[in-house]
């Protein structure tokens, strides 16, 4: 189990470039299974979860060639479907939640798709019903082996239909979409997720020959086609990492420039941090954050009531950044209520921040009230364990702002979502060592 040693209390300075988006990469990598032709993808992040999926595709028989830093070519012209029934696949698929999205492409192209119950973050229940309900509506037969936690769908032919999703699931929408592009006839997906990463998947599929309309809305209309061809695609910068660096700059009173952020795809992220009192400047496609030497003050609502920051499906605020917002608020002037609606275990990491001296009231599994210190009382170093990717980066940011040397165990969780984070932080002045 890996460990970070972090000497906190140092101001950072310089430029940092966000990696390619993890959540987009997991979707578009699965889409290479839809065609026997070559697909080239750029800006793929070098992180554990993405590398696991690339390994799984390779075991499936996809020919993979690394063309440069973050650029790969994939060709799925000799897919080994026997691998799906192997013990190795049951083990490989369990270790990665994103592996669920191979099912839609496999079902569409080969008439069958299987997956073991996927793992991933320990942040509460994450249902798969939306995925399989969509496949069933397209004409697939569903089966589930309770003893082995193994899911399967099979169909001789998928047929387009109208469906209203029970929730605007990003991975569910992506999975159903990838199945529908090769289905016979027209499919309408209402209450579809419309995150930028899903829009990117739609654009990629259309460049391969799919016919998807309504991109960016919550109603996708897909006219099925006989086959798809190859394409080239570039992944967006990771908005969650961008939010992480904004929080890091504020907590450490650092002057940072975040490069090439794709402002038009950030949604509410800049404005939520501005509500916490953080100054952001748009400089071309960069975000410049000045040193907050005098701290930052949380805004109240116009009637004077306490600010609430809550997650919601896009274009609402992403749940992946609530842990960062909560951590940043511990040193603000004022108070804020954090409402994590989607996952019931994601706020449990607050006990680590309380150990460091933060003033947090955990109201219930979904809500926490943070009373900011206004830097009058610096967080103190401690030893902690990272429970998931986003809590892990939040604890790392807290440690970089704290007085003394902190230890974070189980940093594999952080590595699942952040590329070479220690060396990138060292480049802007952070005192962090991987043990």
C-alpha positions in Angstrom: 0.0 0.0 0.0 1.6 3.3 -1.1 2.0 6.4 1.1 2.5 10.1 0.7 4.5 12.2 3.2 3.4 15.8 2.9 5.1 18.8 4.6 2.3 21.4 4.7 2.2 25.1 5.1 4.1 26.1 1.9 2.9 28.5 -0.7 3.0 27.1 -4.3 3.6 29.0 -7.5 3.6 28.3 -11.2 1.5 26.7 -13.9 -0.2 23.3 -14.0 -1.9 21.6 -17.0 -4.9 19.4 -16.3 -4.8 15.8 -17.6 -7.3 14.3 -20.0 -10.7 13.7 -18.5 -11.0 10.3 -16.7 -14.7 10.0 -17.1 -14.6 10.8 -20.8 -11.7 8.4 -21.4 -13.6 5.5 -19.8 -16.5 6.1 -22.2 -14.7 6.7 -25.5 -12.3 3.7 -24.9 -15.3 1.4 -24.7 -16.6 2.9 -28.0 -13.6 1.4 -29.9 -15.4 -1.9 -29.7 -18.1 -0.7 -32.0 -15.9 -0.9 -35.2 -13.3 -3.2 -36.7 -11.5 -0.1 -38.1 -8.7 1.9 -36.4 -9.6 4.5 -33.8 -7.0 7.0 -32.5 -7.6 8.8 -29.2 -5.4 11.7 -27.9 -5.0 13.1 -24.4 -5.7 9.8 -22.6 -4.7 10.2 -18.9 -2.0 7.9 -17.6 -4.0 6.8 -14.5 -4.8 3.5 -12.9 -8.5 3.2 -13.8 -7.9 4.1 -17.5 -4.9 1.8 -17.7 -7.0 -1.1 -16.3 -9.6 -0.5 -19.0 -6.9 -0.5 -21.7 -5.6 -3.8 -20.3 -9.1 -5.3 -20.3 -9.5 -4.2 -24.0 -6.2 -5.8 -24.9 -7.3 -9.1 -23.2 -10.4 -8.9 -25.3 -8.2 -9.0 -28.4 -8.2 -5.3 -29.3 -4.9 -4.3 -31.0 -3.4 -1.4 -29.2 -0.5 0.8 -30.2 0.9 3.7 -28.2 1.7 6.5 -30.7 3.1 9.0 -28.2 2.4 10.6 -24.8 -1.3 10.1 -24.1 -2.1 9.0 -27.7 -3.1 5.4 -28.6 -4.6 3.6 -31.6 -7.1 0.8 -31.1 -8.4 -1.7 -33.6 -11.1 -4.2 -32.6 -11.1 -6.3 -35.7 -10.4 -9.7 -33.9 -12.3 -9.5 -30.7 -12.0 -12.6 -28.5 -15.5 -13.2 -27.1 -14.3 -16.3 -25.3 -12.5 -14.0 -22.9 -15.9 -12.8 -21.6 -16.5 -16.3 -20.1 -13.1 -16.7 -18.5 -12.2 -16.5 -14.8 -9.6 -13.8 -15.7 -12.4 -11.5 -17.1 -14.4 -12.0 -14.0 -11.4 -10.8 -12.0 -10.4 -8.0 -14.4 -13.9 -6.6 -14.7 -14.5 -6.5 -10.9 -11.7 -4.0 -10.3 -13.1 -1.2 -12.4 -16.5 0.4 -12.4 -16.0 1.8 -15.9 -15.9 -1.7 -17.3 -19.7 -1.8 -17.3 -19.6 0.4 -20.5 -18.1 -2.4 -22.6 -21.5 -4.1 -22.4 -23.4 -1.7 -24.8 -20.8 -1.9 -27.6 -20.4 -5.7 -27.3 -24.2 -6.2 -27.3 -24.7 -3.9 -30.4 -21.9 -5.4 -32.5 -21.8 -9.1 -31.4 -25.2 -9.7 -29.9 -24.0 -10.4 -26.3 -22.3 -8.6 -23.5 -21.2 -9.8 -20.0 -19.8 -8.1 -17.0 -19.0 -9.1 -13.3 -20.4 -6.7 -10.7 -17.9 -3.9 -11.0 -15.9 -2.3 -8.2 -14.6 1.2 -7.9 -15.1 3.8 -5.2 -16.7 2.9 -1.8 -19.1 5.9 -1.8 -22.4 4.1 -1.4 -24.8 2.2 -3.7 -24.5 2.8 -7.4 -27.2 1.0 -9.3 -26.9 -0.7 -12.6 -30.6 -0.9 -13.3 -30.6 2.1 -15.7 -28.1 0.3 -18.0 -29.9 -3.0 -18.2 -33.4 -1.5 -18.4 -32.2 0.3 -21.5 -30.8 -2.8 -23.0 -34.0 -4.7 -22.3 -36.1 -2.0 -24.0 -33.9 -2.3 -27.1 -34.8 -6.0 -27.2 -32.1 -7.8 -25.2 -32.6 -10.7 -22.8 -31.1 -10.1 -19.4 -29.7 -12.7 -17.0 -27.9 -12.4 -13.6 -26.0 -15.1 -11.8 -26.4 -14.2 -8.1 -23.7 -16.7 -6.9 -21.0 -15.1 -9.1 -22.4 -11.6 -9.3 -22.3 -11.9 -13.1 -24.5 -9.9 -15.5 -25.3 -10.8 -19.1 -27.4 -9.5 -22.0 -28.0 -11.2 -25.3 -30.0 -10.3 -28.5 -30.3 -11.5 -32.0 -31.2 -8.0 -33.1 -31.6 -4.7 -31.3 -34.6 -2.5 -32.3 -34.9 1.2 -31.7 -37.5 2.4 -29.2 -38.6 5.3 -27.0 -37.3 5.2 -23.4 -37.5 7.5 -20.4 -34.6 6.8 -18.1 -35.4 6.5 -14.4 -32.3 8.6 -13.7 -30.0 10.8 -15.8 -27.1 8.3 -15.3 -23.9 9.3 -17.2 -22.6 5.8 -17.6 -26.1 4.5 -18.2 -26.8 7.0 -21.0 -23.4 6.3 -22.6 -23.9 2.5 -22.4 -27.4 2.6 -23.9 -26.3 5.1 -26.5 -23.5 2.9 -27.7 -26.0 0.0 -28.1 -28.5 2.1 -29.9 -26.2 3.5 -32.6 -26.2 0.0 -34.3 -29.9 -0.9 -33.4 -32.4 -1.1 -36.2 -34.6 2.0 -36.5 -34.9 5.1 -34.3 -34.2 5.2 -30.6 -35.2 8.2 -28.4 -33.5 8.5 -25.0 -35.3 11.0 -22.7 -33.9 12.2 -19.4 -30.5 11.4 -20.9 -27.4 12.7 -19.2 -25.9 15.7 -21.0 -22.5 16.2 -19.4 -19.7 17.5 -21.7 -18.0 14.1 -21.6 -21.2 12.5 -22.9 -21.4 15.2 -25.6 -17.8 14.2 -26.5 -18.9 10.6 -26.9 -21.8 11.6 -29.1 -19.4 13.7 -31.3 -17.0 10.8 -31.5 -19.7 8.4 -32.5 -21.1 10.8 -35.1 -17.6 11.1 -36.6 -17.6 7.3 -36.9 -20.8 7.4 -38.9 -23.5 7.3 -36.2 -26.6 9.5 -36.5 -27.2 11.2 -33.1 -29.3 14.3 -32.8 -30.0 16.4 -29.7 -26.3 16.4 -28.5 -26.0 18.5 -25.3 -29.7 18.1 -24.4 -31.6 15.6 -22.3 -33.3 14.1 -25.3 -31.1 12.1 -27.7 -32.5 10.8 -30.9 -30.5 8.0 -32.6 -31.1 6.6 -36.1 -29.4 3.3 -36.1 -26.8 2.5 -38.8 -25.5 -0.8 -40.2 -21.9 -0.2 -39.2 -19.4 2.4 -37.9 -15.9 3.3 -39.1 -12.7 4.6 -37.6 -12.0 8.1 -36.4 -9.6 10.4 -34.5 -10.7 11.9 -31.2 -9.2 14.2 -28.5 -10.3 14.0 -24.9 -11.3 17.2 -23.0 -9.2 18.4 -20.0 -10.5 16.9 -16.7 -12.9 19.4 -15.0 -12.6 17.6 -11.7 -8.9 18.0 -11.7 -9.3 21.7 -12.6 -11.6 22.1 -9.6 -9.1 20.4 -7.5 -6.3 22.8 -8.5 -8.6 25.8 -7.8 -9.2 24.4 -4.3 -5.5 23.8 -3.8 -4.5 27.3 -4.7 -7.0 28.8 -2.3 -6.2 26.6 0.6 -2.4 27.2 0.3 -2.7 30.9 -0.6 -0.9 30.2 -3.8 -0.7 32.0 -7.1 -1.4 29.4 -9.8 -2.3 29.3 -13.5 -4.3 26.3 -14.7 -3.6 25.9 -18.4 -6.0 25.1 -21.2 -9.1 24.4 -19.2 -11.7 24.5 -21.9 -13.8 27.2 -20.2 -16.9 26.5 -22.2 -17.1 23.0 -20.7 -16.7 24.0 -17.0 -20.4 24.8 -16.3 -21.0 26.0 -12.8 -17.5 25.1 -11.4 -16.0 28.6 -11.6 -19.1 30.3 -10.1 -19.4 27.9 -7.2 -15.8 28.5 -6.2 -16.4 32.3 -6.6 -19.3 31.9 -4.1 -16.7 30.6 -1.6 -14.9 33.9 -2.1 -12.2 32.6 -4.4 -10.9 35.0 -7.1 -10.6 33.5 -10.6 -9.5 35.3 -13.7 -10.1 34.1 -17.3 -6.9 34.5 -19.3 -7.6 33.2 -22.8 -8.3 29.5 -22.1 -6.5 29.5 -18.7 -7.6 30.1 -15.2 -5.4 32.5 -13.1 -5.8 32.4 -9.3 -4.0 35.1 -7.4 -2.6 34.5 -3.9 -5.4 34.8 -1.4 -3.2 36.5 1.3 -6.2 37.9 3.0 -8.3 34.7 2.8 -11.6 34.3 1.1 -15.2 34.9 2.3 -18.2 32.7 1.6 -21.2 34.6 0.2 -24.6 34.4 1.7 -27.9 34.3 -0.1 -29.5 37.7 -0.7 -31.8 37.2 2.3 -28.8 36.6 4.5 -29.3 32.8 4.9 -26.4 30.3 4.8 -25.1 29.3 1.4 -25.9 25.7 0.3 -23.7 23.9 -2.2 -25.4 20.8 -3.6 -24.7 18.4 -6.4 -27.1 17.8 -9.4 -27.0 16.3 -12.8 -25.4 18.5 -15.5 -25.6 21.4 -15.9 -25.8 21.3 -12.1 -22.7 21.1 -9.9 -20.8 17.9 -10.2 -20.8 15.6 -7.1 -17.1 14.8 -7.7 -16.1 18.3 -6.5 -18.2 18.5 -3.3 -15.4 16.9 -1.3 -13.0 19.7 -2.5 -15.5 22.4 -1.8 -16.0 21.1 1.7 -12.3 21.1 2.4 -11.8 24.6 0.9 -14.6 25.9 3.1 -12.8 24.8 6.3 -10.5 27.9 6.0 -13.0 30.4 4.6 -14.7 33.3 6.4 -18.2 32.2 7.0 -20.2 29.0 6.9 -21.7 26.7 4.2 -24.0 23.7 4.1 -22.7 20.9 1.8 -25.5 18.7 0.5 -24.3 15.5 -1.2 -27.5 14.1 -2.7 -26.3 11.3 -4.9 -24.0 9.1 -2.7 -24.7 8.3 1.0 -21.1 7.5 2.1 -19.1 10.3 0.4 -19.0 12.7 3.3 -17.7 10.2 5.8 -14.1 11.3 5.2 -14.9 14.5 7.2 -13.8 12.8 10.4 -10.2 13.1 9.1 -10.6 16.8 8.6 -12.1 17.1 12.1 -9.0 15.4 13.4 -7.0 18.1 11.7 -8.9 20.8 13.5 -11.7 21.6 11.0 -15.0 22.7 12.4 -17.5 20.5 10.6 -20.9 19.2 11.7 -21.9 16.0 9.9 -25.7 16.4 10.0 -26.4 13.0 8.3 -24.8 10.9 5.6 -25.8 13.5 3.0 -25.2 16.9 4.7 -22.4 18.6 6.5 -22.1 22.2 7.8 -18.7 23.8 7.7 -17.7 26.7 9.9 -14.6 28.3 8.4 -11.5 29.2 10.4 -10.5 32.2 8.2 -6.9 30.9 8.5 -6.9 32.0 12.2 -6.4 28.4 13.2 -4.3 26.4 10.8 -5.1 22.7 10.2 -2.7 20.5 11.9 -0.9 17.5 10.3 -2.1 14.0 10.9 -2.0 10.4 9.6 -4.9 9.3 7.5 -6.1 6.8 4.8 -7.7 7.7 1.5 -11.1 6.1 1.2 -11.8 7.0 -2.4 -10.4 9.2 -5.3 -12.1 12.5 -4.5 -11.8 12.2 -0.7 -8.2 11.3 -1.2 -7.4 14.5 -3.2 -9.3 16.5 -0.6 -7.2 15.1 2.2 -4.1 15.8 0.2 -5.1 19.4 -0.3 -5.8 19.7 3.4 -2.4 18.2 4.2 -0.6 20.7 1.9 -2.2 23.6 3.8 -1.7 22.1 7.3 1.0 22.8 9.8 3.5 19.9 10.0 4.1 16.7 8.1 1.0 14.5 7.3 0.9 10.9 6.1 -1.7 9.6 3.7 -2.0 5.9 3.2 -3.8 3.9 0.4 -2.7 6.5 -2.2 -3.6 4.0 -4.9 -7.1 5.5 -4.6 -5.6 8.9 -5.6 -3.6 7.3 -8.4 -6.8 5.9 -9.9 -7.8 9.4 -10.9 -4.8 11.7 -10.9 -1.8 11.3 -13.2 1.7 11.6 -11.6 0.3 13.9 -9.0 3.3 14.0 -6.7 5.8 15.0 -9.5 3.3 17.6 -10.9 2.8 19.1 -7.4 6.6 19.1 -6.7 7.0 21.1 -9.9 5.0 24.0 -8.4 6.8 23.8 -5.0 4.9 21.2 -3.0 6.8 19.2 -0.4 5.4 15.8 -1.2 7.2 12.4 -1.3 5.9 9.0 -2.4 7.0 6.3 0.1 
